[in-house]
Amino acid sequence: MNILILFPLSVTILIPITIFLTYLLAVNDNTVKPLLPYVSDCAFRAPEASIFTELVTIIAILIFCTIVLRVIQVKTILDTDSYCRLLSISATGKQRILFVNCLSLYMAPVLSLGLISLASFRVIETSRIHFASAAVIFSVGPVFFGTQTWISYQLSPLINSQWMAYFRLSITLVSVVSIVSSSGFTLWSFQEFRLKFRSSDRLVWTSADGGYWQHVLAALFEWLYLLSVGPFVATFVGEVNQLKLTSGPTFEYVIHTD
């Protein structure tokens, strides 16, 4: 087994574990109502807040490493003339792919720092920093999905299948729809909540409060976006498995035909 696959594989596994573990602890402590709260609301009080911060920090580091590996993989492929010939990639096309690949590299620290900041600054105590971090993740994430989907089309069918490119495109579209829907329903729910509320604590939002169902739908789309990250990163496992670290140290990409 190529040890490099542990980075994308760990991200795929840890994201749902983090979300559901934090949710179960928050519901058990009566911090939130069971019917689909925002993920960050579940991480408001200890011990779930501490667990959430620790796990998200680990995920952020792993995502950074995964993106770097993906960027190295694409660059290694394009630096191999035989692959470029088989893919019928011209010199101009190669430069375009390298440029988009470089953009993906810049997104790595942005996404990682955004995740760490989101987990470190809790929504009730430091809402401005928390929401700014969420805005970074919710905007840069789909852009990264989009760049990698475009690269997947350029490298198919040799490096990845056409169906893999379609799958990545579908997740990208789901993420965009989820973010737009979550943002819209969130603004609507907060407006309704201010007009009509019975409970003073937004964390225990009930059906008696204004904007409750808009809140549930906003949280549903938030969960959908966050859970879509795992399957997208999981698509890198097979390709990263073919990335070999050689002496130098340098990387080479080997296509297995067996």
C-alpha positions in Angstrom: 0.0 0.0 0.0 1.2 3.5 -0.8 1.3 5.4 2.4 0.4 8.6 0.6 -3.2 7.5 0.3 -3.6 7.9 4.0 -4.0 11.7 3.6 -7.1 11.7 1.4 -8.4 8.5 3.0 -8.2 10.1 6.5 -10.0 13.2 5.4 -12.8 11.0 3.9 -13.2 9.1 7.2 -12.7 11.9 9.7 -15.2 14.4 8.3 -18.4 12.4 8.9 -17.0 11.1 12.2 -16.4 14.7 13.4 -19.8 16.0 12.3 -21.8 13.1 13.8 -19.8 12.7 17.0 -20.2 16.5 17.7 -23.9 16.3 16.9 -24.5 13.3 19.2 -22.6 14.8 22.1 -24.5 18.2 21.7 -27.9 16.5 21.6 -27.0 14.3 24.6 -26.1 17.5 26.5 -29.2 19.3 25.4 -27.1 22.0 23.8 -29.2 21.8 20.6 -32.5 20.3 19.4 -32.2 16.9 17.7 -33.7 18.1 14.4 -30.8 19.2 12.3 -28.9 22.1 14.0 -26.0 23.9 12.3 -22.8 21.9 12.7 -21.1 24.8 14.4 -23.9 25.2 16.9 -23.3 21.6 18.1 -19.7 22.6 19.0 -20.7 25.5 21.3 -20.1 24.0 24.7 -17.5 21.6 26.2 -16.6 18.8 25.8 -17.9 18.7 22.2 -16.4 22.1 21.4 -12.9 20.9 22.4 -13.3 17.6 20.4 -14.6 19.5 17.4 -11.7 21.9 17.4 -9.1 19.1 17.7 -10.6 17.0 15.0 -11.2 19.9 12.6 -7.6 21.0 13.1 -6.4 17.5 12.1 -8.7 17.6 9.1 -7.4 21.0 8.1 -3.8 19.7 8.1 -4.7 16.6 6.2 -6.6 18.6 3.6 -3.6 20.8 3.1 -1.4 17.8 2.5 -4.0 16.2 0.2 -4.2 19.3 -2.0 -0.4 19.5 -2.1 -0.2 15.9 -3.2 -2.9 16.4 -5.8 -1.0 19.4 -7.2 2.3 17.4 -7.3 0.5 14.6 -9.0 -0.8 16.8 -11.8 2.5 18.6 -12.3 4.4 15.3 -12.4 2.0 14.0 -15.1 2.4 17.2 -17.2 6.2 17.0 -16.8 6.2 13.6 -18.4 6.2 14.0 -22.2 4.8 10.6 -22.9 1.7 11.3 -20.8 1.2 14.6 -22.6 1.4 12.9 -26.0 -1.0 10.2 -25.0 -3.4 12.9 -23.7 -2.9 15.0 -26.8 -2.1 18.0 -24.6 -0.5 20.9 -26.5 2.1 23.3 -25.1 -0.7 25.9 -24.6 -3.0 23.4 -23.0 -0.2 22.3 -20.7 0.3 25.9 -19.5 -3.4 26.3 -18.9 -3.6 23.2 -16.8 -0.4 24.2 -14.9 -1.9 27.6 -14.2 -5.2 26.1 -12.8 -3.2 23.6 -10.8 -1.2 26.5 -9.3 -4.4 28.2 -8.3 -5.4 25.0 -6.4 -2.1 25.1 -4.5 -2.9 28.6 -3.3 -6.2 27.4 -2.0 -4.6 24.8 0.3 -3.5 27.3 3.1 -6.6 29.4 2.6 -9.0 26.4 3.2 -6.8 25.0 6.0 -6.6 28.2 7.9 -10.2 28.9 7.4 -11.1 25.5 8.9 -8.9 26.1 11.9 -10.3 29.6 12.5 -13.8 28.3 12.1 -13.3 25.7 14.8 -11.3 27.9 17.1 -13.7 30.9 17.2 -17.1 29.7 18.3 -20.2 31.1 16.7 -21.8 32.7 19.8 -18.7 34.2 21.4 -16.9 35.5 18.3 -19.5 35.5 15.6 -17.8 37.8 13.1 -14.6 35.8 12.9 -16.6 32.6 12.8 -18.9 33.7 10.0 -15.9 35.2 8.1 -14.1 31.8 8.3 -17.3 30.0 7.2 -17.6 32.4 4.2 -14.0 31.5 3.2 -14.7 27.8 3.4 -18.1 28.0 1.6 -16.6 30.1 -1.2 -13.2 28.6 -1.8 -14.3 25.0 -1.4 -16.5 24.9 -4.5 -13.8 26.8 -6.5 -11.3 24.1 -5.6 -13.9 21.4 -6.6 -14.4 23.2 -9.9 -10.6 23.5 -10.7 -10.0 19.9 -10.0 -13.1 18.8 -12.0 -11.8 20.8 -15.0 -8.3 19.3 -14.6 -10.0 15.8 -14.5 -11.6 16.4 -17.9 -8.2 17.4 -19.3 -6.5 14.3 -18.0 -9.2 11.8 -19.0 -9.4 9.0 -20.0 -5.7 8.2 -19.3 -5.3 9.4 -15.7 -8.9 9.2 -14.6 -12.0 7.9 -16.4 -14.6 10.1 -18.0 -17.1 8.9 -15.4 -14.8 10.1 -12.6 -14.8 13.5 -14.2 -18.6 13.4 -14.3 -18.7 12.3 -10.6 -16.5 15.2 -9.6 -18.7 17.5 -11.6 -21.8 16.3 -9.9 -20.3 16.8 -6.4 -19.2 20.3 -7.5 -22.7 21.2 -8.6 -24.2 19.7 -5.4 -21.8 21.9 -3.3 -22.7 25.0 -5.2 -26.5 24.4 -4.9 -26.0 23.5 -1.2 -24.1 26.7 -0.4 -26.4 29.0 -2.2 -29.5 27.3 -0.6 -28.0 27.3 2.9 -27.0 30.9 2.7 -30.4 32.0 1.4 -32.4 30.0 4.0 -30.1 31.2 6.8 -30.7 34.9 6.0 -34.5 34.2 5.7 -34.6 32.2 9.0 -32.7 34.9 10.9 -35.1 37.6 9.6 -38.1 35.6 10.6 -36.6 34.7 14.0 -36.1 38.3 14.9 -39.8 39.0 14.0 -41.2 36.2 16.0 -39.4 34.2 18.7 -40.4 32.6 22.0 -37.1 31.2 23.1 -34.2 33.5 23.9 -31.6 30.9 22.9 -31.1 30.5 19.2 -29.3 27.1 19.8 -32.6 25.6 21.0 -34.6 26.9 18.0 -38.1 25.3 18.1 -41.1 25.2 15.8 -42.7 27.8 18.0 -40.1 30.3 16.9 -40.1 32.3 13.6 -38.0 30.9 10.8 -37.8 27.5 12.2 -38.3 25.5 9.0 -36.1 27.8 7.1 -33.4 27.2 9.7 -33.8 23.4 9.3 -33.5 23.6 5.5 -30.4 25.9 5.9 -28.8 23.4 8.2 -29.8 20.5 5.9 -27.9 22.1 3.0 -25.0 23.0 5.2 -24.7 19.3 6.2 -25.0 18.3 2.6 -22.1 20.5 1.5 -19.8 19.5 4.4 -20.6 15.8 3.8 -19.9 16.2 0.1 -16.3 17.0 0.8 -15.5 13.4 1.8 -16.6 11.7 -1.4 -14.8 14.3 -3.5 -11.5 13.9 -1.6 -12.0 10.1 -1.8 -11.8 10.2 -5.6 -8.1 11.2 -5.2 -7.2 8.0 -3.3 -6.7 5.8 -6.5 -4.7 8.5 -8.3 -2.5 9.4 -5.3 -1.8 5.6 -4.9 0.1 5.8 -8.2 2.2 8.7 -7.1 5.7 7.4 -6.0 8.3 9.2 -4.0 11.7 8.4 -5.5 15.2 9.3 -4.4 16.1 13.0 -4.7 13.5 13.4 -3.4 11.3 13.6 -6.5 7.9 12.1 -7.5 7.0 10.0 -10.4 3.5 8.9 -11.6 3.1 5.3 -12.6 -0.1 4.0 -14.3 -0.9 0.5 -13.2 -2.3 -1.6 -16.0 -3.0 -4.7 -13.9 
